Amino acid sequence: MRAEIQSAGIQGQALPVADDACGRLTQPAATLISVIIPTCNYAHLLPRALDSVLLQQATDIELIVVDDGSTDDTASVLADYAARHPRLQVVRQANAGAAAARNHGIRLAHGTYALLLDADDELLPAALATLRAVLASSPAVGMVLGAQISVYPDGRERLRLPTAVPRVSPQQLAKRYLLDKRISISHGCSLFRRDLLLQRPYPENLRGGEDVAVFAYLLVSAPVLVTKEALARIHKHADSLRHNREDDEQRALAMVSTVFAGLPAECQSLRKRYQAQRYLSIFRSALQAGDRATARRCYRCAFHLSAWQTLRGRHLRKAVRLLAWP
Protein backbone atom coordinates (compact mmCIF):
# COMPACT_ATOMS: atom_id res chain seq x y z
CA MET A 1 0.00 0.00 0.00
CA ARG A 2 1.30 3.42 -0.89
CA ALA A 3 2.04 5.46 2.22
CA GLU A 4 0.45 8.87 2.68
CA ILE A 5 2.56 11.93 2.09
CA GLN A 6 3.71 13.26 5.46
CA SER A 7 4.64 16.79 6.44
CA ALA A 8 5.34 18.92 9.45
CA GLY A 9 2.23 20.93 8.51
CA ILE A 10 1.96 23.92 10.78
CA GLN A 11 5.73 23.99 11.34
CA GLY A 12 6.35 24.69 7.66
CA GLN A 13 8.73 21.82 6.84
CA ALA A 14 7.54 19.35 4.18
CA LEU A 15 8.97 15.84 4.47
CA PRO A 16 7.25 13.77 1.75
CA VAL A 17 7.84 10.03 1.89
CA ALA A 18 6.21 7.38 -0.31
CA ASP A 19 6.52 3.68 -1.12
CA ASP A 20 6.11 2.26 -4.60
CA ALA A 21 3.84 -0.67 -5.47
CA CYS A 22 6.56 -3.17 -4.47
CA GLY A 23 7.11 -1.60 -1.07
CA ARG A 24 10.40 0.08 -1.98
CA LEU A 25 11.16 3.54 -0.64
CA THR A 26 11.02 6.14 -3.40
CA GLN A 27 12.33 9.67 -3.55
CA PRO A 28 9.75 12.50 -3.42
CA ALA A 29 9.03 14.27 -6.66
CA ALA A 30 11.11 17.39 -7.10
CA THR A 31 9.21 20.58 -6.34
CA LEU A 32 8.87 22.67 -9.47
CA ILE A 33 6.76 25.57 -8.19
CA SER A 34 6.39 26.93 -4.68
CA VAL A 35 3.26 29.05 -4.26
CA ILE A 36 3.87 31.49 -1.42
CA ILE A 37 1.03 33.48 0.15
CA PRO A 38 1.99 36.24 2.60
CA THR A 39 -0.99 37.35 4.67
CA CYS A 40 -1.85 39.81 7.40
CA ASN A 41 -5.44 40.17 8.65
CA TYR A 42 -7.09 38.69 5.55
CA ALA A 43 -8.96 35.87 7.27
CA HIS A 44 -12.15 36.77 5.39
CA LEU A 45 -10.48 36.47 1.96
CA LEU A 46 -7.73 33.92 2.58
CA PRO A 47 -9.91 30.82 1.88
CA ARG A 48 -10.48 32.03 -1.68
CA ALA A 49 -6.73 32.22 -2.31
CA LEU A 50 -6.01 28.89 -0.60
CA ASP A 51 -8.76 27.03 -2.46
CA SER A 52 -7.57 28.40 -5.79
CA VAL A 53 -4.18 26.74 -5.23
CA LEU A 54 -5.23 23.57 -3.44
CA LEU A 55 -7.72 22.64 -6.18
CA GLN A 56 -4.84 22.31 -8.64
CA GLN A 57 -2.03 21.20 -6.34
CA ALA A 58 0.14 18.30 -7.52
CA THR A 59 3.23 16.48 -6.29
CA ASP A 60 5.52 19.04 -7.91
CA ILE A 61 3.68 22.00 -6.35
CA GLU A 62 4.01 23.18 -2.75
CA LEU A 63 1.95 25.79 -0.92
CA ILE A 64 3.43 27.93 1.84
CA VAL A 65 1.50 30.55 3.82
CA VAL A 66 3.37 33.12 5.90
CA ASP A 67 1.17 34.76 8.53
CA ASP A 68 2.70 38.18 9.15
CA GLY A 69 1.44 38.75 12.68
CA SER A 70 -2.29 38.69 11.94
CA THR A 71 -4.59 39.71 14.82
CA ASP A 72 -7.87 38.55 13.23
CA ASP A 73 -9.07 34.96 12.70
CA THR A 74 -6.24 34.08 10.29
CA ALA A 75 -4.65 31.57 12.71
CA SER A 76 -7.87 29.56 13.08
CA VAL A 77 -8.54 29.65 9.33
CA LEU A 78 -5.04 28.31 8.65
CA ALA A 79 -5.29 25.68 11.40
CA ASP A 80 -8.50 24.38 9.83
CA TYR A 81 -6.91 24.20 6.38
CA ALA A 82 -3.72 22.56 7.70
CA ALA A 83 -5.81 19.88 9.41
CA ARG A 84 -7.57 19.08 6.14
CA HIS A 85 -4.52 19.52 3.88
CA PRO A 86 -1.43 17.99 5.54
CA ARG A 87 0.89 19.21 2.79
CA LEU A 88 0.02 22.84 3.43
CA GLN A 89 2.94 24.55 5.13
CA VAL A 90 2.12 27.39 7.53
CA VAL A 91 4.56 29.62 9.34
CA ARG A 92 3.83 32.56 11.61
CA GLN A 93 6.13 35.54 12.20
CA ALA A 94 5.91 38.78 14.15
CA ASN A 95 4.52 41.55 11.98
CA ALA A 96 7.35 42.77 9.75
CA GLY A 97 5.65 43.70 6.48
CA ALA A 98 4.93 42.03 3.16
CA ALA A 99 8.56 42.07 2.01
CA ALA A 100 9.75 40.18 5.09
CA ALA A 101 6.89 37.69 4.77
CA ARG A 102 7.72 37.02 1.12
CA ASN A 103 11.41 36.58 1.92
CA HIS A 104 10.58 34.15 4.73
CA GLY A 105 8.45 32.04 2.43
CA ILE A 106 11.09 32.06 -0.32
CA ARG A 107 13.75 30.85 2.13
CA LEU A 108 11.51 27.99 3.31
CA ALA A 109 10.53 26.94 -0.20
CA HIS A 110 11.98 24.03 -2.16
CA GLY A 111 10.71 24.87 -5.63
CA THR A 112 12.87 25.81 -8.58
CA TYR A 113 10.34 28.58 -9.19
CA ALA A 114 8.19 30.69 -6.90
CA LEU A 115 4.79 32.26 -7.43
CA LEU A 116 3.94 35.01 -4.93
CA LEU A 117 0.16 35.21 -4.51
CA ASP A 118 -1.39 37.98 -2.44
CA ALA A 119 -3.92 36.74 0.10
CA ASP A 120 -6.76 38.73 -1.46
CA ASP A 121 -6.18 37.39 -4.98
CA GLU A 122 -6.71 33.96 -6.57
CA LEU A 123 -5.18 31.69 -9.18
CA LEU A 124 -7.29 30.66 -12.15
CA PRO A 125 -8.00 26.91 -12.45
CA ALA A 126 -5.45 26.18 -15.20
CA ALA A 127 -2.70 28.52 -13.97
CA LEU A 128 -0.25 25.94 -12.64
CA ALA A 129 -0.75 23.59 -15.60
CA THR A 130 -0.08 26.51 -17.95
CA LEU A 131 3.12 27.41 -16.11
CA ARG A 132 4.26 23.80 -16.03
CA ALA A 133 3.90 23.60 -19.81
CA VAL A 134 5.79 26.86 -20.32
CA LEU A 135 8.66 25.69 -18.14
CA ALA A 136 8.83 22.33 -19.93
CA SER A 137 9.65 24.15 -23.15
CA SER A 138 12.13 26.61 -21.59
CA PRO A 139 13.63 25.25 -18.36
CA ALA A 140 16.26 28.02 -18.04
CA VAL A 141 13.80 30.92 -18.05
CA GLY A 142 14.15 33.39 -15.17
CA MET A 143 10.64 34.82 -15.21
CA VAL A 144 7.27 34.02 -16.79
CA LEU A 145 4.74 36.82 -17.22
CA GLY A 146 1.10 35.89 -17.72
CA ALA A 147 -2.18 37.67 -18.27
CA GLN A 148 -4.46 38.65 -15.40
CA ILE A 149 -8.11 39.47 -14.84
CA SER A 150 -8.35 42.72 -12.89
CA VAL A 151 -11.44 42.80 -10.67
CA TYR A 152 -12.58 46.24 -9.51
CA PRO A 153 -14.63 47.13 -6.40
CA ASP A 154 -17.74 47.80 -8.50
CA GLY A 155 -17.59 44.29 -9.97
CA ARG A 156 -16.12 45.25 -13.34
CA GLU A 157 -13.53 42.87 -14.76
CA ARG A 158 -10.82 43.54 -17.31
CA LEU A 159 -8.43 41.15 -19.01
CA ARG A 160 -4.90 42.54 -18.99
CA LEU A 161 -2.45 40.88 -21.35
CA PRO A 162 1.27 40.89 -20.55
CA THR A 163 3.55 43.17 -22.50
CA ALA A 164 6.18 41.66 -24.75
CA VAL A 165 9.74 41.58 -23.42
CA PRO A 166 12.23 42.02 -26.27
CA ARG A 167 15.69 40.48 -26.34
CA VAL A 168 17.69 43.64 -25.79
CA SER A 169 20.47 44.77 -23.46
CA PRO A 170 19.96 44.99 -19.67
CA GLN A 171 20.11 48.79 -19.94
CA GLN A 172 17.33 48.85 -22.53
CA LEU A 173 15.22 46.44 -20.48
CA ALA A 174 15.66 48.54 -17.35
CA LYS A 175 14.71 51.65 -19.31
CA ARG A 176 11.56 50.03 -20.73
CA TYR A 177 10.50 48.91 -17.25
CA LEU A 178 11.54 51.79 -14.99
CA LEU A 179 11.26 54.83 -17.28
CA ASP A 180 9.01 53.99 -20.21
CA LYS A 181 6.57 51.81 -18.21
CA ARG A 182 6.33 49.49 -21.22
CA ILE A 183 6.82 46.27 -19.23
CA SER A 184 4.30 45.38 -16.56
CA ILE A 185 5.07 42.83 -13.83
CA SER A 186 2.62 41.83 -11.08
CA HIS A 187 2.49 39.25 -8.33
CA GLY A 188 0.01 36.44 -8.83
CA CYS A 189 0.35 36.30 -12.61
CA SER A 190 4.15 36.09 -12.70
CA LEU A 191 6.54 33.24 -11.94
CA PHE A 192 10.09 33.84 -10.70
CA ARG A 193 13.16 31.62 -10.52
CA ARG A 194 13.74 31.15 -6.81
CA ASP A 195 17.54 31.30 -6.88
CA LEU A 196 17.26 34.82 -8.32
CA LEU A 197 14.88 35.82 -5.53
CA LEU A 198 17.40 34.54 -3.01
CA GLN A 199 20.10 36.63 -4.67
CA ARG A 200 17.89 39.74 -4.64
CA PRO A 201 15.45 39.49 -1.69
CA TYR A 202 12.58 41.93 -1.29
CA PRO A 203 13.99 45.05 0.42
CA GLU A 204 12.52 45.11 3.90
CA ASN A 205 13.49 48.74 4.50
CA LEU A 206 10.81 49.91 2.06
CA ARG A 207 7.09 49.96 2.88
CA GLY A 208 5.56 50.29 -0.56
CA GLY A 209 7.12 49.75 -3.96
CA GLU A 210 9.51 47.11 -2.63
CA ASP A 211 8.68 44.83 -5.55
CA VAL A 212 10.14 47.27 -8.12
CA ALA A 213 13.73 46.54 -7.09
CA VAL A 214 13.15 42.79 -7.31
CA PHE A 215 11.32 42.92 -10.63
CA ALA A 216 14.02 45.12 -12.18
CA TYR A 217 16.74 42.71 -11.05
CA LEU A 218 14.91 39.66 -12.38
CA LEU A 219 14.25 41.37 -15.68
CA VAL A 220 17.93 42.02 -16.43
CA SER A 221 19.29 38.76 -14.96
CA ALA A 222 17.74 35.94 -17.02
CA PRO A 223 15.48 35.25 -20.03
CA VAL A 224 11.81 36.20 -19.73
CA LEU A 225 8.89 34.38 -21.33
CA VAL A 226 5.35 35.66 -21.82
CA THR A 227 2.11 33.70 -22.00
CA LYS A 228 -1.20 35.25 -23.00
CA GLU A 229 -3.06 32.77 -20.81
CA ALA A 230 -4.69 34.44 -17.79
CA LEU A 231 -3.16 33.08 -14.58
CA ALA A 232 -4.87 35.01 -11.79
CA ARG A 233 -7.75 37.22 -10.76
CA ILE A 234 -6.26 40.32 -9.14
CA HIS A 235 -8.69 42.18 -6.89
CA LYS A 236 -8.29 45.95 -6.76
CA HIS A 237 -9.08 47.77 -3.51
CA ALA A 238 -9.72 51.49 -3.20
CA ASP A 239 -8.30 51.60 0.34
CA SER A 240 -4.85 50.53 -0.88
CA LEU A 241 -4.40 53.11 -3.61
CA ARG A 242 -2.75 55.83 -1.56
CA HIS A 243 -0.42 56.05 1.43
CA ASN A 244 0.39 58.92 3.79
CA ARG A 245 2.29 61.65 1.90
CA GLU A 246 4.36 62.86 4.84
CA ASP A 247 7.49 60.90 3.92
CA ASP A 248 7.03 60.69 0.14
CA GLU A 249 10.43 62.17 -0.65
CA GLN A 250 12.30 59.86 1.74
CA ARG A 251 10.47 56.89 0.25
CA ALA A 252 11.31 58.01 -3.28
CA LEU A 253 15.03 58.45 -2.59
CA ALA A 254 15.20 55.14 -0.72
CA MET A 255 13.52 53.40 -3.65
CA VAL A 256 15.97 54.87 -6.17
CA SER A 257 18.94 53.78 -4.06
CA THR A 258 17.53 50.29 -3.51
CA VAL A 259 16.55 49.69 -7.13
CA PHE A 260 19.92 50.67 -8.57
CA ALA A 261 21.93 48.87 -5.89
CA GLY A 262 20.84 45.63 -7.57
CA LEU A 263 21.38 46.62 -11.20
CA PRO A 264 24.56 46.11 -13.26
CA ALA A 265 26.97 48.93 -14.06
CA GLU A 266 25.58 49.48 -17.55
CA CYS A 267 22.19 50.44 -16.04
CA GLN A 268 23.54 53.09 -13.65
CA SER A 269 23.33 55.82 -16.30
CA LEU A 270 19.53 55.65 -15.90
CA ARG A 271 19.63 56.55 -12.23
CA LYS A 272 19.16 60.33 -12.52
CA ARG A 273 16.25 59.95 -14.91
CA TYR A 274 14.58 57.47 -12.60
CA GLN A 275 15.10 59.78 -9.65
CA ALA A 276 13.55 62.59 -11.68
CA GLN A 277 10.60 60.32 -12.39
CA ARG A 278 10.12 59.67 -8.67
CA TYR A 279 10.14 63.43 -8.00
CA LEU A 280 7.56 63.89 -10.76
CA SER A 281 5.38 61.30 -9.06
CA ILE A 282 5.49 63.35 -5.84
CA PHE A 283 4.83 66.47 -7.93
CA ARG A 284 1.61 64.93 -9.27
CA SER A 285 0.50 63.78 -5.82
CA ALA A 286 1.19 67.20 -4.32
CA LEU A 287 -0.84 68.85 -7.08
CA GLN A 288 -3.78 66.55 -6.41
CA ALA A 289 -3.56 67.38 -2.70
CA GLY A 290 -3.38 71.13 -3.36
CA ASP A 291 0.14 71.36 -1.91
CA ARG A 292 1.58 73.84 -4.40
CA ALA A 293 4.81 74.52 -2.50
CA THR A 294 5.80 70.85 -2.52
CA ALA A 295 4.71 70.51 -6.15
CA ARG A 296 6.92 73.41 -7.24
CA ARG A 297 9.93 72.18 -5.27
CA CYS A 298 9.67 68.62 -6.60
CA TYR A 299 9.23 69.80 -10.18
CA ARG A 300 12.40 71.90 -9.84
CA CYS A 301 14.29 68.92 -8.41
CA ALA A 302 13.12 66.75 -11.28
CA PHE A 303 14.12 69.40 -13.82
CA HIS A 304 17.68 69.63 -12.45
CA LEU A 305 18.00 65.85 -12.58
CA SER A 306 16.54 65.39 -16.07
CA ALA A 307 15.13 68.28 -18.06
CA TRP A 308 14.00 65.85 -20.75
CA GLN A 309 11.80 63.95 -18.29
CA THR A 310 10.17 67.08 -16.91
CA LEU A 311 9.48 68.77 -20.25
CA ARG A 312 7.41 65.91 -21.63
CA GLY A 313 3.88 67.01 -22.53
CA ARG A 314 1.78 65.90 -19.58
CA HIS A 315 4.28 67.05 -16.95
CA LEU A 316 4.88 70.38 -18.68
CA ARG A 317 1.16 71.11 -18.97
CA LYS A 318 0.67 70.52 -15.25
CA ALA A 319 3.70 72.67 -14.43
CA VAL A 320 2.36 75.54 -16.57
CA ARG A 321 -0.96 75.36 -14.73
CA LEU A 322 0.91 75.37 -11.42
CA LEU A 323 2.90 78.50 -12.35
CA ALA A 324 -0.33 80.21 -13.43
CA TRP A 325 -1.86 79.76 -9.98
CA PRO A 326 -1.67 82.84 -7.72
Backbone torsions as a table, in degrees:
resi	resn	phi	psi	omega
1	MET	NA	136.7	-179.0
2	ARG	-73.9	128.5	-178.7
3	ALA	-73.0	152.6	176.6
4	GLU	-71.2	149.9	173.9
5	ILE	-67.6	132.6	-179.3
6	GLN	-107.7	153.5	173.6
7	SER	-155.7	165.8	177.0
8	ALA	-84.2	5.5	173.6
9	GLY	47.0	-108.4	-171.4
10	ILE	-64.8	-17.7	179.0
11	GLN	-81.7	-14.9	173.2
12	GLY	86.4	16.8	178.8
13	GLN	-120.6	111.5	-178.6
14	ALA	-85.2	130.0	179.8
15	LEU	-130.2	69.5	-175.1
16	PRO	-69.3	133.3	177.9
17	VAL	-136.0	137.4	179.1
18	ALA	-147.5	152.4	174.2
19	ASP	-108.8	147.0	176.3
20	ASP	-84.7	-177.2	-174.4
21	ALA	-62.4	-21.1	-178.7
22	CYS	-97.8	6.2	178.0
23	GLY	86.6	5.5	-178.8
24	ARG	-85.1	143.9	178.5
25	LEU	-70.4	130.2	179.4
26	THR	-115.3	156.6	177.7
27	GLN	-79.5	142.9	177.9
28	PRO	-65.2	150.5	177.7
29	ALA	-63.2	141.3	179.1
30	ALA	-64.5	141.2	179.1
31	THR	-81.5	121.2	179.6
32	LEU	-88.2	-48.0	-175.3
33	ILE	-127.4	128.0	170.9
34	SER	-102.7	119.1	174.0
35	VAL	-93.0	121.9	-174.9
36	ILE	-117.5	123.8	-179.7
37	ILE	-116.4	106.0	171.3
38	PRO	-82.6	140.2	-178.1
39	THR	-145.5	146.0	174.8
40	CYS	-148.6	109.2	176.7
41	ASN	60.4	43.6	175.3
42	TYR	-120.3	35.0	-177.4
43	ALA	-55.8	-33.6	-176.7
44	HIS	-74.7	-20.1	-179.0
45	LEU	-112.7	-17.4	-175.1
46	LEU	-57.2	-40.6	179.1
47	PRO	-55.8	-35.8	179.0
48	ARG	-62.0	-44.3	179.1
49	ALA	-66.9	-44.7	-178.6
50	LEU	-62.4	-47.4	-179.1
51	ASP	-61.3	-36.0	-177.6
52	SER	-65.1	-26.8	177.4
53	VAL	-89.3	-46.9	-174.4
54	LEU	-62.8	-30.0	179.8
55	LEU	-68.6	-15.6	179.4
56	GLN	-126.6	16.2	-179.8
57	GLN	-69.6	144.0	178.8
58	ALA	-137.3	179.8	-175.7
59	THR	-65.6	-20.9	180.0
60	ASP	-99.1	12.1	179.4
61	ILE	-120.8	133.7	171.9
62	GLU	-121.5	151.8	-179.4
63	LEU	-122.7	123.0	179.8
64	ILE	-122.9	130.5	175.5
65	VAL	-115.1	128.7	177.1
66	VAL	-110.8	111.4	178.8
67	ASP	-86.2	110.1	-175.3
68	ASP	-88.6	64.5	174.6
69	GLY	68.5	37.3	-179.9
70	SER	-62.1	145.8	177.6
71	THR	-115.3	4.2	177.2
72	ASP	-95.4	-147.0	-177.5
73	ASP	-90.3	17.5	-177.7
74	THR	-56.4	-43.7	-177.2
75	ALA	-59.5	-42.7	-179.2
76	SER	-71.5	-36.0	176.0
77	VAL	-61.0	-45.6	-178.4
78	LEU	-69.3	-37.1	177.7
79	ALA	-62.1	-40.6	178.3
80	ASP	-63.7	-44.1	179.5
81	TYR	-67.3	-40.5	-179.7
82	ALA	-63.9	-34.6	178.6
83	ALA	-66.9	-33.9	-177.9
84	ARG	-91.1	-18.5	-178.1
85	HIS	-132.2	86.3	-173.8
86	PRO	-58.6	-22.9	-178.9
87	ARG	-83.7	-8.2	176.2
88	LEU	-68.6	128.4	178.7
89	GLN	-104.1	126.7	-178.9
90	VAL	-124.7	133.7	175.6
91	VAL	-135.1	141.8	-180.0
92	ARG	-115.0	139.4	176.2
93	GLN	-133.8	159.6	172.9
94	ALA	-63.9	147.4	-176.0
95	ASN	-56.4	121.0	-178.4
96	ALA	-138.7	1.2	178.2
97	GLY	101.7	163.6	-176.1
98	ALA	-62.5	-38.6	-178.6
99	ALA	-61.9	-45.5	179.5
100	ALA	-64.9	-38.6	179.1
101	ALA	-65.3	-42.5	177.7
102	ARG	-63.1	-44.8	179.7
103	ASN	-60.7	-40.4	179.5
104	HIS	-61.5	-46.8	179.1
105	GLY	-63.5	-39.4	179.8
106	ILE	-64.3	-40.5	179.1
107	ARG	-66.1	-35.5	179.9
108	LEU	-75.5	-24.1	-171.2
109	ALA	-68.4	159.5	177.1
110	HIS	-116.7	-9.1	-174.1
111	GLY	-70.6	151.8	172.9
112	THR	-66.4	-32.9	179.8
113	TYR	-123.4	157.3	178.6
114	ALA	-129.5	138.6	172.7
115	LEU	-117.6	119.8	-178.7
116	LEU	-96.5	112.1	-176.7
117	LEU	-111.2	122.1	176.7
118	ASP	-68.2	148.3	-172.4
119	ALA	-66.6	-18.7	179.9
120	ASP	-99.4	8.1	177.8
121	ASP	-112.7	-176.9	-177.1
122	GLU	-154.2	144.5	174.1
123	LEU	-78.9	148.0	172.5
124	LEU	-80.6	155.4	-169.8
125	PRO	-55.2	-31.8	-176.7
126	ALA	-102.6	11.7	-173.0
127	ALA	-59.2	-50.9	-174.8
128	LEU	-70.8	-34.0	175.6
129	ALA	-65.9	-39.8	177.4
130	THR	-61.8	-45.9	-178.9
131	LEU	-66.6	-37.7	178.3
132	ARG	-61.2	-41.8	179.7
133	ALA	-67.1	-39.7	178.2
134	VAL	-62.7	-44.4	-178.4
135	LEU	-68.2	-31.8	179.1
136	ALA	-62.6	-31.6	-179.2
137	SER	-86.9	-20.8	-177.7
138	SER	-145.1	76.8	-173.6
139	PRO	-68.0	-15.0	-177.5
140	ALA	-96.1	3.9	-175.5
141	VAL	-64.1	145.6	-179.6
142	GLY	-94.4	-24.2	-177.6
143	MET	-155.2	141.5	174.1
144	VAL	-120.5	125.7	178.7
145	LEU	-108.0	126.4	180.0
146	GLY	-116.3	175.2	175.7
147	ALA	-79.0	164.3	177.2
148	GLN	-140.4	156.7	170.7
149	ILE	-105.4	111.7	177.9
150	SER	-82.3	128.8	-178.9
151	VAL	-114.7	120.4	-174.9
152	TYR	-96.8	159.7	-176.9
153	PRO	-55.4	-29.4	-179.3
154	ASP	-85.0	5.7	177.8
155	GLY	94.8	-10.4	178.3
156	ARG	-64.5	146.6	176.9
157	GLU	-127.0	145.5	179.9
158	ARG	-142.2	128.2	176.5
159	LEU	-79.6	125.5	178.4
160	ARG	-115.5	114.3	179.8
161	LEU	-83.3	148.5	178.5
162	PRO	-71.8	150.5	177.0
163	THR	-82.5	148.7	178.5
164	ALA	-67.4	146.5	177.7
165	VAL	-116.8	105.0	-176.1
166	PRO	-72.8	159.9	176.4
167	ARG	-87.9	87.7	-179.2
168	VAL	-129.5	-177.3	-177.2
169	SER	-68.7	158.7	175.5
170	PRO	-54.7	-38.6	179.5
171	GLN	-62.6	-43.6	-179.4
172	GLN	-67.9	-35.9	176.9
173	LEU	-65.6	-45.3	179.2
174	ALA	-61.3	-39.2	179.2
175	LYS	-64.8	-44.4	-178.9
176	ARG	-63.4	-35.0	-178.1
177	TYR	-82.3	-51.2	-172.3
178	LEU	-81.2	-39.0	-173.2
179	LEU	-102.1	-46.1	-175.7
180	ASP	-85.9	-15.3	-178.8
181	LYS	56.1	38.3	-177.9
182	ARG	-101.7	-0.1	173.3
183	ILE	-126.0	125.0	-178.7
184	SER	-111.2	130.8	179.7
185	ILE	-130.4	131.2	-178.9
186	SER	-137.7	148.7	171.8
187	HIS	-66.0	156.7	177.0
188	GLY	90.9	-42.1	179.9
189	CYS	-114.2	20.9	178.5
190	SER	-132.9	145.7	178.8
191	LEU	-119.0	135.6	-175.4
192	PHE	-123.9	141.8	174.2
193	ARG	-69.3	127.1	-169.7
194	ARG	-68.7	-32.6	179.1
195	ASP	-63.1	-31.4	177.5
196	LEU	-71.3	-36.0	176.5
197	LEU	-67.2	-32.0	176.6
198	LEU	-71.7	-33.1	176.8
199	GLN	-71.8	-34.6	-179.1
200	ARG	-128.5	79.7	-179.9
201	PRO	-65.2	163.0	174.6
202	TYR	-63.7	128.3	-178.9
203	PRO	-67.9	118.2	-175.7
204	GLU	-84.1	-5.6	177.3
205	ASN	-81.7	-12.8	-179.7
206	LEU	-102.1	138.7	172.9
207	ARG	-116.9	86.7	-175.7
208	GLY	117.5	126.4	179.1
209	GLY	77.0	9.4	-177.1
210	GLU	-66.8	-19.9	-179.4
211	ASP	-74.8	-21.1	-177.0
212	VAL	-61.3	-43.9	-179.3
213	ALA	-62.8	-39.9	-179.9
214	VAL	-69.6	-46.4	-179.0
215	PHE	-62.2	-41.1	179.4
216	ALA	-62.3	-42.6	179.9
217	TYR	-63.5	-47.1	179.8
218	LEU	-59.8	-40.3	-175.7
219	LEU	-61.2	-38.7	-175.3
220	VAL	-95.0	0.0	-172.1
221	SER	-102.8	-20.2	-175.5
222	ALA	-160.4	163.5	-179.9
223	PRO	-59.9	148.8	-179.6
224	VAL	-120.5	135.1	175.2
225	LEU	-115.8	153.0	-178.9
226	VAL	-125.2	136.0	171.9
227	THR	-124.0	137.2	-179.9
228	LYS	-82.7	-1.1	176.8
229	GLU	-72.2	134.4	177.2
230	ALA	-72.7	130.8	-176.1
231	LEU	-106.8	-26.2	-173.5
232	ALA	-150.3	156.5	168.1
233	ARG	-101.6	118.2	-177.0
234	ILE	-104.6	117.5	-175.5
235	HIS	-92.3	122.4	-179.5
236	LYS	-89.1	140.1	-178.1
237	HIS	-129.4	127.4	-177.6
238	ALA	-62.9	-30.8	-175.7
239	ASP	-75.9	-4.6	-179.4
240	SER	-110.3	10.9	-173.5
241	LEU	-83.7	-17.5	-175.0
242	ARG	-145.7	137.3	176.6
243	HIS	-107.0	174.6	177.4
244	ASN	-61.4	133.7	-175.0
245	ARG	-85.2	-2.6	-171.0
246	GLU	-59.7	-36.5	-176.8
247	ASP	-115.3	31.1	-178.8
248	ASP	-55.2	-45.4	-175.5
249	GLU	-67.4	-41.7	177.6
250	GLN	-61.9	-42.0	178.2
251	ARG	-61.2	-44.1	-177.6
252	ALA	-62.4	-47.2	-178.9
253	LEU	-66.6	-37.7	177.8
254	ALA	-65.6	-37.7	179.0
255	MET	-65.3	-44.3	179.0
256	VAL	-57.9	-48.6	-178.7
257	SER	-61.4	-43.1	-177.1
258	THR	-69.4	-42.5	-179.8
259	VAL	-61.2	-48.3	-173.7
260	PHE	-80.4	-15.2	174.5
261	ALA	-64.9	-24.4	-178.8
262	GLY	-101.2	2.9	-177.5
263	LEU	-101.7	150.3	-178.9
264	PRO	-66.9	166.7	-175.0
265	ALA	-56.6	-37.2	-176.5
266	GLU	-67.2	-14.8	179.4
267	CYS	-92.4	-10.5	-172.3
268	GLN	-67.5	-20.5	178.4
269	SER	-66.2	-14.9	-180.0
270	LEU	-87.3	-5.2	-170.4
271	ARG	-61.5	-47.0	-177.9
272	LYS	-62.6	-40.3	179.8
273	ARG	-66.4	-37.0	178.2
274	TYR	-69.1	-38.2	177.0
275	GLN	-63.9	-40.0	176.0
276	ALA	-60.5	-40.2	179.3
277	GLN	-63.1	-39.1	178.2
278	ARG	-65.5	-38.5	177.0
279	TYR	-65.7	-36.9	178.4
280	LEU	-67.0	-31.4	176.1
281	SER	-65.1	-42.7	176.8
282	ILE	-66.3	-38.4	176.8
283	PHE	-55.2	-47.3	-179.6
284	ARG	-64.8	-42.4	179.5
285	SER	-64.2	-41.0	179.4
286	ALA	-64.6	-39.6	177.1
287	LEU	-60.4	-45.5	-179.4
288	GLN	-62.5	-32.0	-179.3
289	ALA	-86.8	-2.7	-179.0
290	GLY	77.7	14.9	-179.9
291	ASP	-91.8	84.3	-173.5
292	ARG	-69.9	-34.4	-179.6
293	ALA	-62.5	-46.6	178.6
294	THR	-66.5	-38.6	179.5
295	ALA	-60.6	-46.8	-179.8
296	ARG	-62.4	-45.7	-177.6
297	ARG	-62.5	-43.7	-178.0
298	CYS	-69.7	-34.1	176.7
299	TYR	-65.9	-40.3	177.4
300	ARG	-63.5	-43.1	177.7
301	CYS	-59.4	-44.5	179.3
302	ALA	-62.8	-41.3	-179.1
303	PHE	-62.3	-42.7	179.8
304	HIS	-66.3	-30.3	179.6
305	LEU	-79.2	-40.8	-178.3
306	SER	-158.0	96.8	179.0
307	ALA	-60.5	-36.4	-178.6
308	TRP	-60.2	-43.1	179.6
309	GLN	-62.4	-42.5	-172.9
310	THR	-78.1	-21.7	-176.8
311	LEU	-93.4	6.3	174.7
312	ARG	-67.3	149.5	-169.3
313	GLY	-42.2	-57.5	-172.3
314	ARG	-67.2	-37.1	178.3
315	HIS	-69.9	-41.3	-178.3
316	LEU	-64.7	-41.3	179.5
317	ARG	-61.1	-41.8	178.7
318	LYS	-67.5	-37.5	179.3
319	ALA	-66.4	-38.8	178.4
320	VAL	-63.0	-42.2	177.9
321	ARG	-63.3	-38.0	-180.0
322	LEU	-64.0	-43.6	-179.0
323	LEU	-68.2	-25.7	-179.2
324	ALA	-78.4	-15.9	179.7
325	TRP	-70.7	144.1	177.1
326	PRO	-70.3	NA	NA
